[in-house]
Amino acid sequence: MLPFPNIDPVAIHIGPLAIRWYGLSYLLGFVIAWWLLQRRARQPRSGWPPQEVSDLIFYGAMGAVLGGRLGYMLFYNLPAYLEDPFAILKVWQGGMSFHGGLIGIAVGLWLFARKTGKRFIQMADFLTPAGPVGLFLGRLANFINGELWGAPTDQPWGVIFPDPRAGGVPRHPSQLYEAFLEGLVLFVILWLFSRRPRPAGAVLGLFLVGYGSFRFLVEFVRVPDVQLGYLAFGWLTMGQVLCIPMILIGGALLLNAYRNRRLLATS
């Protein structure tokens, strides 16, 4: 087994203010995404002025944070929030949902599309290759926090997490699995794929299929939220349920993108 690194979840103490690694992961993810997309925007015929990239990141960031918090409330802990609606403001207690954040980003892009006149799918294809950077950093922060651990394992890379609820047994470091697959691997795939012009919707479709598939697989070794448990069959989790429509929609976008390209090429 591997020892838990015991990194302090609080990165910086400024008097009574505690800045946590999890919050910094969001901030750094947005900054790196902005830098990467600024580089893309400077390429000839990109169609993206630098100021529009900054505005796009702002709308996406607001959507990710607000949607992530609301999504956790709706998908993972609705009874608790109905009992205490103001608990949604207690962000220091944790509770963010990727799928909620994704919906929030979609709303942010829709609002930005109305403001600028750009096509929604055009903005999504431009933005999504940078998205896995935030996923990578966020999963590392989950590991530092010692949360969202995996099932017990006898593999040599099992980790004993310090939280008493983890039972003091070696567990799959599912946060690191997700950081590798949803973050590093998906970033490389999308960044290389999007370097060449692709049919509208293809990049977004590949992201949805890639993330949905990777997350669905990791959920088999990740312990579900205690208030939900397994939803069916002794293995189906809420994360997997939410990934199924992602995979289906992403596959439909890919098929439609390349079918339309072929039709245009033969017309």
C-alpha positions as CSV (number, residue, x, y, z in Angstrom):
1,M,0.0,0.0,0.0
2,L,1.0,3.6,-0.4
3,P,1.1,6.1,2.4
4,F,-1.2,9.0,2.3
5,P,0.8,12.2,1.8
6,N,-1.0,14.2,4.5
7,I,-0.8,17.5,2.7
8,D,-2.7,20.2,4.6
9,P,-6.0,20.8,2.7
10,V,-5.5,24.5,3.5
11,A,-2.8,25.9,1.1
12,I,-2.5,29.4,2.6
13,H,-3.5,30.9,6.0
14,I,-4.0,34.7,6.0
15,G,-5.1,35.5,9.5
16,P,-8.6,34.0,9.9
17,L,-8.9,33.4,6.2
18,A,-8.0,29.9,5.0
19,I,-7.5,29.4,1.3
20,R,-7.9,25.7,0.4
21,W,-6.2,23.7,-2.4
22,Y,-9.7,22.9,-3.8
23,G,-10.5,26.6,-4.3
24,L,-7.1,27.2,-5.8
25,S,-7.6,24.3,-8.2
26,Y,-10.7,26.1,-9.6
27,L,-8.8,29.4,-9.9
28,L,-5.7,27.8,-11.5
29,G,-7.8,25.7,-13.9
30,F,-9.6,28.9,-15.2
31,V,-6.3,30.7,-15.6
32,I,-4.6,27.9,-17.5
33,A,-7.7,27.5,-19.7
34,W,-7.6,31.2,-20.4
35,W,-3.9,31.0,-21.4
36,L,-4.4,28.0,-23.6
37,L,-7.3,29.5,-25.4
38,Q,-5.6,32.8,-25.8
39,R,-2.9,30.9,-27.7
40,R,-5.5,29.3,-29.9
41,A,-7.1,32.6,-30.5
42,R,-3.9,34.1,-31.9
43,Q,-3.7,31.6,-34.7
44,P,-4.7,32.8,-38.1
45,R,-8.4,32.9,-38.9
46,S,-9.3,31.7,-35.4
47,G,-12.2,34.1,-35.3
48,W,-11.6,34.8,-31.6
49,P,-10.4,38.3,-30.5
50,P,-8.5,38.0,-27.2
51,Q,-11.1,40.0,-25.3
52,E,-13.8,37.6,-26.3
53,V,-11.7,34.7,-24.9
54,S,-11.6,36.5,-21.6
55,D,-15.3,37.0,-21.6
56,L,-16.0,33.4,-22.6
57,I,-13.9,32.1,-19.7
58,F,-15.7,34.4,-17.3
59,Y,-19.1,33.2,-18.4
60,G,-17.9,29.6,-18.3
61,A,-16.4,30.0,-14.9
62,M,-19.5,31.5,-13.4
63,G,-21.6,28.7,-14.9
64,A,-19.2,26.0,-13.6
65,V,-19.2,27.3,-10.0
66,L,-23.0,28.0,-9.7
67,G,-24.0,25.0,-11.7
68,G,-21.7,22.7,-9.8
69,R,-23.1,23.8,-6.4
70,L,-26.7,23.6,-7.6
71,G,-26.1,20.3,-9.3
72,Y,-24.7,18.8,-6.1
73,M,-27.8,19.9,-4.3
74,L,-30.2,18.5,-6.9
75,F,-28.4,15.3,-7.8
76,Y,-26.7,14.2,-4.6
77,N,-28.2,15.7,-1.5
78,L,-31.6,17.2,-2.2
79,P,-33.4,16.2,1.0
80,A,-30.7,17.9,3.2
81,Y,-31.0,21.1,1.2
82,L,-34.8,21.1,1.3
83,E,-34.5,20.9,5.1
84,D,-31.9,23.7,5.2
85,P,-32.0,25.7,1.9
86,F,-29.3,28.1,3.2
87,A,-26.8,25.2,3.3
88,I,-26.2,25.9,-0.3
89,L,-24.2,28.9,0.8
90,K,-21.9,26.9,3.0
91,V,-19.4,26.2,0.3
92,W,-16.6,25.6,2.9
93,Q,-18.4,22.3,3.7
94,G,-17.8,21.1,0.1
95,G,-20.2,19.7,-2.3
96,M,-19.8,20.3,-6.1
97,S,-21.1,18.2,-9.0
98,F,-19.3,18.0,-12.3
99,H,-22.5,17.3,-14.2
100,G,-24.2,20.3,-12.6
101,G,-21.1,22.4,-13.5
102,L,-21.4,21.2,-17.1
103,I,-25.0,22.3,-17.3
104,G,-24.0,25.6,-15.7
105,I,-21.3,26.1,-18.4
106,A,-23.9,25.3,-21.1
107,V,-26.2,28.0,-19.7
108,G,-23.2,30.4,-19.5
109,L,-22.3,29.7,-23.2
110,W,-26.0,30.2,-24.2
111,L,-26.0,33.6,-22.5
112,F,-22.7,34.5,-24.1
113,A,-24.0,33.4,-27.5
114,R,-27.0,35.7,-27.2
115,K,-24.7,38.6,-26.3
116,T,-22.1,38.1,-29.1
117,G,-24.2,36.4,-31.9
118,K,-21.8,33.5,-32.0
119,R,-23.1,30.0,-32.4
120,F,-23.4,27.9,-29.3
121,I,-21.7,24.9,-30.8
122,Q,-18.8,27.0,-32.1
123,M,-18.1,28.3,-28.6
124,A,-18.4,24.8,-27.1
125,D,-15.9,23.3,-29.6
126,F,-13.5,26.1,-28.9
127,L,-13.8,25.9,-25.1
128,T,-13.9,22.2,-24.3
129,P,-10.3,21.2,-25.2
130,A,-9.1,23.3,-22.2
131,G,-11.8,21.8,-19.8
132,P,-9.8,18.7,-18.7
133,V,-7.2,21.0,-17.1
134,G,-9.6,22.0,-14.5
135,L,-10.8,18.4,-14.0
136,F,-7.2,17.2,-13.5
137,L,-6.5,19.9,-10.9
138,G,-9.8,19.4,-9.2
139,R,-9.3,15.6,-8.8
140,L,-5.8,16.2,-7.3
141,A,-7.5,18.6,-4.8
142,N,-10.0,15.8,-4.0
143,F,-7.1,13.5,-3.2
144,I,-5.4,16.1,-1.0
145,N,-8.6,16.5,0.9
146,G,-8.8,12.8,1.4
147,E,-12.4,12.6,0.0
148,L,-14.2,10.7,-2.7
149,W,-12.0,7.6,-2.1
150,G,-12.4,4.3,-3.8
151,A,-13.4,0.8,-2.7
152,P,-11.1,-1.4,-0.6
153,T,-8.3,-3.0,-2.5
154,D,-5.4,-5.4,-2.0
155,Q,-3.4,-3.8,-4.9
156,P,0.0,-2.5,-4.0
157,W,-1.1,1.1,-4.9
158,G,-3.9,1.1,-2.4
159,V,-4.0,4.1,-0.1
160,I,-5.1,4.3,3.6
161,F,-7.0,7.6,3.8
162,P,-6.9,9.4,7.2
163,D,-10.7,10.0,7.4
164,P,-12.1,7.5,10.0
165,R,-15.0,6.9,7.7
166,A,-12.6,5.3,5.2
167,G,-12.2,2.4,7.7
168,G,-8.4,2.4,7.9
169,V,-8.1,0.0,5.0
170,P,-6.2,0.4,1.7
171,R,-8.5,1.8,-0.9
172,H,-8.3,2.6,-4.6
173,P,-7.1,6.2,-5.1
174,S,-10.0,6.8,-7.4
175,Q,-9.4,10.6,-7.4
176,L,-6.0,9.9,-9.1
177,Y,-7.6,7.5,-11.6
178,E,-9.9,10.3,-12.6
179,A,-7.2,12.9,-12.7
180,F,-5.3,10.7,-15.1
181,L,-8.2,9.7,-17.3
182,E,-10.6,12.6,-17.2
183,G,-7.8,15.1,-16.9
184,L,-4.5,14.2,-18.5
185,V,-5.6,11.6,-21.1
186,L,-8.7,13.5,-22.2
187,F,-6.8,16.7,-22.5
188,V,-4.2,15.1,-24.8
189,I,-6.9,13.5,-26.9
190,L,-9.0,16.7,-27.3
191,W,-6.0,19.1,-27.7
192,L,-4.5,17.0,-30.5
193,F,-7.9,16.3,-32.1
194,S,-8.9,20.0,-32.2
195,R,-5.6,21.2,-33.7
196,R,-7.1,20.5,-37.1
197,P,-10.4,21.9,-38.3
198,R,-13.3,19.6,-37.4
199,P,-17.0,19.5,-38.2
200,A,-19.1,21.6,-35.9
201,G,-20.0,19.6,-32.8
202,A,-17.2,17.0,-33.2
203,V,-14.9,18.4,-30.5
204,L,-17.8,18.7,-28.0
205,G,-19.1,15.3,-28.9
206,L,-15.7,13.7,-28.3
207,F,-15.4,15.4,-24.9
208,L,-18.8,14.1,-23.8
209,V,-18.1,10.6,-24.9
210,G,-14.6,10.6,-23.5
211,Y,-15.5,12.1,-20.1
212,G,-18.7,10.0,-19.8
213,S,-16.8,6.8,-20.6
214,F,-13.9,7.4,-18.3
215,R,-16.1,8.5,-15.4
216,F,-18.4,5.5,-15.9
217,L,-15.5,3.1,-15.6
218,V,-13.9,4.7,-12.6
219,E,-17.2,4.7,-10.7
220,F,-16.9,0.9,-10.5
221,V,-14.1,1.3,-8.0
222,R,-15.3,4.6,-6.4
223,V,-17.4,4.5,-3.3
224,P,-20.7,6.4,-3.9
225,D,-21.9,9.2,-1.7
226,V,-23.1,7.7,1.6
227,Q,-26.5,9.5,1.5
228,L,-27.2,7.8,-1.9
229,G,-25.3,4.5,-2.0
230,Y,-25.8,2.3,-5.0
231,L,-29.0,3.0,-7.0
232,A,-29.4,-0.5,-8.5
233,F,-27.8,-3.9,-9.2
234,G,-25.4,-3.4,-6.3
235,W,-23.1,-1.3,-8.5
236,L,-25.0,1.5,-10.4
237,T,-24.1,4.9,-9.0
238,M,-25.6,8.4,-9.6
239,G,-22.4,9.3,-11.4
240,Q,-22.9,6.5,-13.9
241,V,-26.6,7.4,-14.4
242,L,-25.6,11.0,-15.2
243,C,-22.8,9.8,-17.6
244,I,-25.2,7.7,-19.7
245,P,-26.9,10.7,-21.4
246,M,-23.5,12.4,-21.8
247,I,-22.2,9.4,-23.8
248,L,-25.4,9.2,-25.9
249,I,-25.5,12.9,-26.7
250,G,-21.8,13.0,-27.4
251,G,-22.1,10.0,-29.8
252,A,-25.0,11.7,-31.5
253,L,-23.1,14.9,-31.9
254,L,-20.1,13.0,-33.5
255,L,-22.3,11.1,-35.9
256,N,-24.2,14.2,-36.9
257,A,-21.0,16.2,-37.3
258,Y,-19.4,13.8,-39.7
259,R,-22.6,12.8,-41.5
260,N,-23.2,16.4,-42.3
261,R,-19.7,16.9,-43.4
262,R,-20.0,14.0,-45.9
263,L,-23.3,15.4,-47.2
264,L,-21.7,18.8,-47.7
265,A,-18.7,17.2,-49.5
266,T,-21.0,15.4,-52.0
267,S,-23.5,18.1,-52.6
